[in-house]
Amino acid sequence: MPAAGSATTLWVLPHYEREGHMVNLLAAMLVQAEPVAAGDPLLGIGLGIGLALLGAGLGLGWIGSQTAQAIARQPAAADSIRATSLLIAFLMEGATIIAIIMTFVAKIA
């Protein structure tokens, strides 16, 4: 294992330390990482986009699962359930796109 602070890359690590050991990979990346400034705008942009997409993914997955359960319980109402869940999903996607755009606008300003 390379010493802390050395300038080696991940590909210099032995094969057994690279393959299948996520902790070793993370440790190697942390040793090589540049320090992040306190006011780094790219860090904020990455966090903003990541949180927006994470929230949208979790929300849309939850809507999909609840829609499938509701249709399984009441197959006769499938059309209205599907229409309502699609409307909610579209509104959630719109909010996600707005959040991503606002993240980029915050970087520009």
C-alpha positions as CSV (number, residue, x, y, z in Angstrom):
1,M,0.0,0.0,0.0
2,P,1.4,3.4,-0.9
3,A,2.3,5.8,1.9
4,A,0.0,8.6,2.7
5,G,0.7,11.7,0.6
6,S,2.5,9.8,-2.2
7,A,1.7,10.8,-5.8
8,T,0.8,7.3,-7.0
9,T,-2.4,6.6,-8.9
10,L,-5.0,4.0,-8.4
11,W,-3.7,1.9,-11.3
12,V,-0.3,1.5,-9.5
13,L,-2.0,-0.4,-6.6
14,P,-1.6,-4.2,-6.8
15,H,-4.4,-6.1,-8.4
16,Y,-5.6,-7.7,-5.2
17,E,-6.0,-4.3,-3.6
18,R,-8.0,-2.8,-6.5
19,E,-10.5,-5.6,-7.2
20,G,-13.5,-5.9,-5.0
21,H,-12.3,-3.9,-2.1
22,M,-14.2,-0.6,-2.0
23,V,-12.6,0.5,1.2
24,N,-9.2,0.3,-0.4
25,L,-10.4,2.2,-3.4
26,L,-12.0,4.9,-1.3
27,A,-8.8,5.2,0.9
28,A,-6.6,5.5,-2.2
29,M,-8.9,8.2,-3.6
30,L,-8.9,10.1,-0.3
31,V,-5.1,10.0,-0.2
32,Q,-4.8,11.5,-3.7
33,A,-7.6,14.0,-3.3
34,E,-6.9,17.7,-3.5
35,P,-8.1,19.7,-0.5
36,V,-11.5,21.4,-1.2
37,A,-11.7,25.2,-0.5
38,A,-14.5,26.2,1.9
39,G,-16.2,28.3,-0.8
40,D,-15.8,26.0,-3.7
41,P,-18.8,26.5,-6.0
42,L,-18.4,23.2,-7.8
43,L,-18.9,21.3,-4.5
44,G,-22.2,23.2,-4.0
45,I,-23.3,22.5,-7.5
46,G,-22.5,18.8,-7.2
47,L,-24.4,18.5,-3.9
48,G,-27.4,20.5,-5.3
49,I,-27.7,18.4,-8.4
50,G,-27.1,15.1,-6.5
51,L,-29.8,15.9,-3.8
52,A,-32.3,17.0,-6.4
53,L,-31.8,13.8,-8.4
54,L,-31.8,11.6,-5.3
55,G,-35.1,13.2,-4.1
56,A,-36.7,12.8,-7.6
57,G,-35.6,9.2,-7.9
58,L,-36.9,8.2,-4.5
59,G,-40.1,10.1,-5.0
60,L,-40.8,8.6,-8.4
61,G,-40.0,5.1,-7.2
62,W,-42.4,5.6,-4.3
63,I,-45.1,6.9,-6.7
64,G,-44.6,3.9,-8.9
65,S,-44.8,1.3,-6.1
66,Q,-47.9,2.9,-4.6
67,T,-49.6,3.1,-8.1
68,A,-48.9,-0.6,-8.7
69,Q,-50.4,-1.5,-5.2
70,A,-53.4,0.7,-5.8
71,I,-54.1,-0.8,-9.2
72,A,-53.7,-4.3,-7.8
73,R,-56.2,-3.5,-5.1
74,Q,-58.8,-1.8,-7.4
75,P,-58.3,-2.9,-11.0
76,A,-61.5,-1.2,-12.1
77,A,-60.1,2.2,-11.2
78,A,-56.8,1.7,-13.0
79,D,-57.2,4.5,-15.5
80,S,-57.9,7.2,-12.9
81,I,-55.2,5.9,-10.6
82,R,-52.7,5.9,-13.5
83,A,-53.7,9.4,-14.6
84,T,-53.4,10.8,-11.1
85,S,-50.0,9.2,-10.5
86,L,-48.7,10.4,-13.8
87,L,-49.8,14.0,-13.0
88,I,-47.9,13.9,-9.7
89,A,-44.8,12.4,-11.4
90,F,-44.8,15.1,-14.0
91,L,-45.0,17.8,-11.4
92,M,-42.2,16.2,-9.4
93,E,-40.0,16.0,-12.6
94,G,-40.7,19.7,-13.2
95,A,-39.7,20.6,-9.7
96,T,-36.5,18.6,-10.1
97,I,-35.6,20.3,-13.4
98,I,-36.2,23.7,-11.7
99,A,-33.9,22.7,-8.8
100,I,-31.2,21.7,-11.2
101,I,-31.5,24.9,-13.2
102,M,-31.5,27.0,-10.0
103,T,-28.3,25.2,-9.0
104,F,-26.6,26.2,-12.2
105,V,-28.0,29.8,-11.9
106,A,-26.5,30.0,-8.4
107,K,-23.1,29.2,-9.8
108,I,-23.3,31.9,-12.5
109,A,-24.4,34.6,-10.0
